[in-house]
Amino acid sequence: MPKLLFVDDELSLRLTLPAILQMHGYLVRVAATVPEALRAIQAEKFDVLLTDLNIGQPGDGFTVVSAMRRTQPEAVTIILTGYPAFQTALEAIRNQVDDYIVKPANVEMLVGLLERKLLDRDYVHNPLDQKHLSQLLRENLELIADRWLGEICKDQEFASLGLDGDEQYGYLVDKLRLISGMLEGKDFDNEAVASARRFGECRSLQGASLNLVLQEARVARHVILGVIQENLLVVNVSRVIGEIIDICDWLDKIEEQTLISYMQCSQTTRPGRKAARPS
């Protein structure tokens, strides 16, 4: 009898789906939270993991998948998601999980999928290579910069300033390289301070408002953390929380220096002049 770990924070599903799966010959263990699921994975052996993508918090089902893949790489892993629009992102990680089902799950489809995956288990998954966030950021420099620029270009003020998109793109790539270096042990040194201050001065000379400068920083933080969330299956989970805290601290320091320079320049220079690209 295959043993299945079912993880979902919805009480109604925890009461109904396990009973249905048991009728189809599965021995089901139920968990309602990520910590409960992680304890089960450490304590018991499973043939299948069936987990919601969002257990309490968006995307934290990835944490459960990652733990199962590391400790029981031969188990079939299937994700449940209530967001059909998220299918595109899930397609990108299908090489990390065995498959996914969109809620509300069709029971016949789910049972058929489980049977096919279990019958096809004539191979053993290889545990995923675990990356540090510095490597992840370096590998996704262009993706993060593209997403940031796409979001900030929607801002009416940004569009009205007629700024060169390539210049803004280049600045964010420089910022990401600095953060990657800091994750690898580099200090927040004079080079980082100078780069952040050049951007603040540049924005002031371009006539950007303080609100736009703050909005750019918020969007950058949101995009960076979003890319990390999408790649939780391949990062070193044991270090990810500490590294995210470090990233946020360094972003705060960069933003602080940017704002200091912006305010100083705004007090001494008439806005509206164009400045050279910050580097």
URPENOR-V820655 format. One record per backbone hydrogen bond with DSSP energy under -1.0 kcal/mol. NH is the residue of the N-H (numbers start at 1). CO is the residue of the C=O. If there is no record, write none. Layout:
# URPENOR-V820655
nh,co
NH,CO
NH,CO
This chain:
# URPENOR-V820655
nh,co
4,27
5,48
6,29
7,50
8,31
14,10
15,11
16,12
17,13
20,16
21,17
22,18
23,19
25,22
26,21
27,2
29,4
31,6
37,33
38,34
39,35
40,36
41,37
42,38
43,39
44,40
47,3
48,3
49,76
50,5
51,78
52,7
53,80
57,55
60,57
61,53
62,59
65,61
66,62
67,63
68,64
69,65
70,66
71,67
72,68
75,72
76,47
78,49
79,99
80,51
81,101
86,83
87,84
90,86
91,87
92,88
93,90
94,91
96,93
97,93
98,77
99,77
101,79
103,81
110,106
111,107
112,108
113,109
114,110
115,111
116,112
117,113
118,114
119,115
120,116
121,118
122,120
131,234
136,132
137,133
138,134
139,135
140,136
144,140
145,141
146,142
147,143
148,144
149,145
150,146
151,147
152,148
153,149
154,151
155,152
159,155
160,156
161,157
168,164
169,165
170,166
171,167
172,168
173,169
174,170
175,171
176,172
177,173
178,174
179,175
180,176
181,177
182,178
183,179
184,180
185,182
186,181
189,187
193,189
194,190
195,191
196,192
197,193
198,194
199,195
200,196
201,197
202,198
203,199
204,200
205,201
206,202
207,204
208,203
213,209
214,210
215,211
216,212
217,213
218,214
219,215
220,216
221,217
222,218
223,219
224,220
225,221
226,222
227,223
228,224
229,225
230,226
232,229
234,231
236,131
237,235
239,236
240,236
243,239
244,240
245,241
246,242
247,243
248,244
249,245
250,246
251,247
252,248
253,249
254,250
255,251
256,252
257,253
258,254
259,255
260,256
261,257
262,258
263,259
264,260
265,261
266,262
267,263
269,265
